[in-house]
Amino acid sequence: MSDQTIATDKLRIAILGGEYLPGERLVEAQLCERLGVSRFNVRAAIQELAADGLVKVERNKGAHVRKVSIDEAVEITEVRMVLEGLVAARAAAKVTDAQASELDEIGLLMRRAVSAGEFRRYSDLNSRLHSLIRGIAGHSTADGIIETLRGQLVRHQFMLSLHPGRPAISLPQHERIIEAIRERDPKAAEDAMRAHIASVIEALRDMDAGETR
């Protein structure tokens, strides 16, 4: 693995993990020291992440972590709704018995997390479930686009998962997705996934309205 790839992966993980906040400047000299690579590799990493929508580079101002507005987050999520619906349908057509059992296990853990009020745990399981569904579907093109879109929304998604009452709303939606995939019903799986993502859009708008009151 090249130094440039290592630098890009480390910086992406740091941004997605919240170590750099939206709007925070990315200083090349500091990144060189932190990532242990040359300035050339740091610049290449920044350009790659800018292409992914995680970083914004401005002339004479340098690079900073890109802020995503609620309006843009809604648009991105609308695109996700179409793609994740496609992926859910394909997963329903391809799922094995072993994969169906794994979906059931995640669903059980999600129910336990909600009952225990462990909402950070629930957020992690949510990501795990969607990742598993994409893995079952095996649609590499859709998977790559979804990952890029999810990366741009990671902070909105995390805040949403901690929003009061949100996990209790999304849990039955996830359970319907799991059931449809287990039943190997592509149309029901797509419909369930699209309904879930539509609910995310509504929640984003509600969250924004609450913040602006």
C-alpha positions in Angstrom: 0.0 0.0 0.0 1.4 3.4 -1.0 2.1 6.3 1.4 -0.6 8.3 -0.5 -3.2 5.5 0.1 -2.3 5.2 3.7 -2.5 9.0 4.2 -5.9 9.1 2.5 -7.3 6.3 4.5 -6.1 7.7 7.8 -7.4 11.1 7.1 -10.7 9.8 5.9 -11.1 7.8 9.1 -10.2 10.8 11.3 -12.7 13.0 9.6 -15.5 10.4 9.7 -14.6 9.7 13.3 -15.2 13.3 14.2 -11.5 14.1 15.0 -11.8 17.0 12.6 -15.0 19.0 12.9 -16.9 20.6 9.9 -15.2 23.8 9.0 -11.9 22.9 10.7 -8.8 23.8 8.7 -6.5 21.0 7.6 -2.9 22.3 8.0 -0.5 20.4 5.8 2.5 20.6 8.1 0.5 19.2 11.0 -0.9 16.4 8.8 2.6 15.5 7.6 3.6 15.0 11.2 0.4 13.2 12.3 0.3 10.9 9.3 4.0 10.3 8.9 4.1 11.1 5.2 5.5 13.8 2.9 3.7 17.0 2.0 3.2 15.7 -1.5 1.2 12.7 -0.2 -0.8 14.9 2.2 -1.8 17.2 -0.7 -2.8 14.1 -2.8 -4.9 12.8 0.1 -6.6 16.1 0.5 -7.4 16.3 -3.2 -8.9 12.8 -3.2 -11.1 13.5 -0.2 -12.2 16.7 -1.8 -13.3 14.7 -4.8 -15.3 12.5 -2.3 -17.0 15.6 -0.9 -15.4 15.3 2.6 -12.9 18.2 2.2 -13.2 21.6 0.5 -10.2 23.4 -0.9 -10.3 27.1 -1.4 -7.7 29.3 -3.2 -5.6 31.3 -0.7 -7.5 29.7 2.3 -6.3 26.1 2.1 -8.3 23.0 2.9 -11.0 22.4 5.6 -13.5 19.8 6.4 -16.6 20.5 4.3 -19.8 21.6 6.0 -22.9 19.9 4.7 -26.1 21.9 5.1 -29.5 20.3 6.0 -30.8 21.1 2.5 -27.8 19.3 0.9 -28.1 16.5 3.4 -31.7 16.0 2.3 -30.7 15.9 -1.4 -27.9 13.4 -0.7 -30.3 11.2 1.3 -32.8 11.3 -1.6 -30.2 9.8 -3.8 -29.3 7.3 -1.2 -33.0 6.3 -1.0 -33.0 5.2 -4.6 -29.7 3.3 -4.4 -30.3 1.6 -1.1 -33.7 0.5 -2.3 -32.0 -1.1 -5.3 -29.4 -2.8 -3.0 -32.1 -4.1 -0.6 -34.0 -5.6 -3.6 -30.9 -7.3 -4.8 -30.0 -8.6 -1.3 -33.5 -10.2 -1.1 -32.8 -12.0 -4.3 -29.4 -13.3 -3.3 -29.5 -13.8 0.5 -28.3 -17.2 1.9 -29.7 -18.9 5.0 -26.5 -18.0 6.9 -26.8 -14.4 5.9 -30.4 -14.3 6.9 -29.4 -15.6 10.3 -26.8 -12.8 10.6 -29.5 -10.2 9.7 -31.7 -11.7 12.5 -28.9 -11.5 15.0 -28.3 -7.8 14.2 -32.0 -7.1 14.5 -32.1 -8.8 17.9 -29.1 -6.7 19.1 -30.8 -3.5 17.8 -33.9 -4.3 19.8 -31.8 -4.9 22.9 -29.9 -1.6 22.4 -33.2 0.3 22.1 -34.6 -1.4 25.2 -31.5 -0.5 27.2 -31.3 3.0 25.9 -27.9 2.3 24.4 -28.3 4.7 21.4 -24.6 4.9 20.5 -24.6 1.1 20.3 -27.8 1.3 18.2 -26.0 3.7 15.8 -23.1 1.3 15.4 -25.5 -1.6 14.7 -27.5 0.5 12.2 -24.3 1.0 10.2 -23.4 -2.7 10.5 -26.9 -3.7 9.2 -26.7 -1.4 6.2 -23.2 -2.6 5.5 -24.3 -6.3 5.7 -27.2 -5.7 3.3 -24.8 -4.1 0.8 -22.4 -7.0 1.2 -25.2 -9.5 0.5 -26.3 -7.6 -2.6 -22.8 -7.5 -4.0 -23.5 -4.4 -6.2 -20.1 -2.9 -6.3 -21.0 0.3 -8.2 -24.0 1.1 -5.9 -21.9 0.3 -2.9 -19.1 2.7 -3.8 -21.5 5.5 -4.4 -23.4 4.9 -1.2 -20.2 4.8 0.8 -19.2 8.2 -0.6 -22.7 9.7 0.1 -22.7 8.2 3.7 -19.3 9.7 4.3 -20.6 13.2 3.6 -23.5 12.7 6.0 -21.7 10.9 8.9 -22.2 13.7 11.4 -25.8 14.3 10.5 -26.5 10.5 10.8 -24.8 10.4 14.2 -26.8 13.4 15.5 -29.9 11.8 14.2 -29.3 8.5 15.9 -29.1 10.3 19.3 -32.2 12.4 18.6 -34.8 11.7 21.3 -37.2 9.0 20.1 -35.5 8.4 16.8 -34.2 4.8 17.5 -37.6 3.7 18.6 -39.1 5.0 15.3 -36.4 3.5 13.0 -36.2 0.0 14.8 -39.5 -1.3 13.3 -38.5 0.1 9.9 -35.2 -1.9 10.1 -37.2 -5.0 11.2 -39.4 -4.7 8.1 -36.3 -4.5 5.9 -34.8 -7.6 7.6 -38.1 -9.5 7.3 -38.5 -8.7 3.6 -34.9 -9.8 2.8 -35.3 -13.0 4.8 -38.5 -13.7 2.9 -36.6 -13.2 -0.3 -39.1 -10.6 -1.5 -37.2 -8.0 -3.6 -40.2 -5.6 -4.0 -41.1 -5.6 -0.3 -37.4 -5.2 0.6 -37.0 -2.2 -1.8 -40.3 -0.6 -0.5 -39.2 -1.1 3.1 -35.8 0.4 2.6 -37.2 3.4 0.7 -39.8 4.0 3.4 -37.0 3.9 6.0 -34.8 6.4 4.1 -37.9 8.7 3.5 -38.3 8.7 7.3 -34.7 9.7 7.6 -35.3 12.7 5.3 -38.4 13.7 7.4 -36.3 13.4 10.6 -33.5 15.6 9.2 -36.1 18.3 8.3 -37.7 18.1 11.7 -34.2 18.3 13.4 -33.4 21.4 11.3 -36.7 23.0 12.2 -36.1 22.4 15.9 -32.7 24.0 15.7 -34.0 27.1 14.0 -36.8 27.8 16.4 
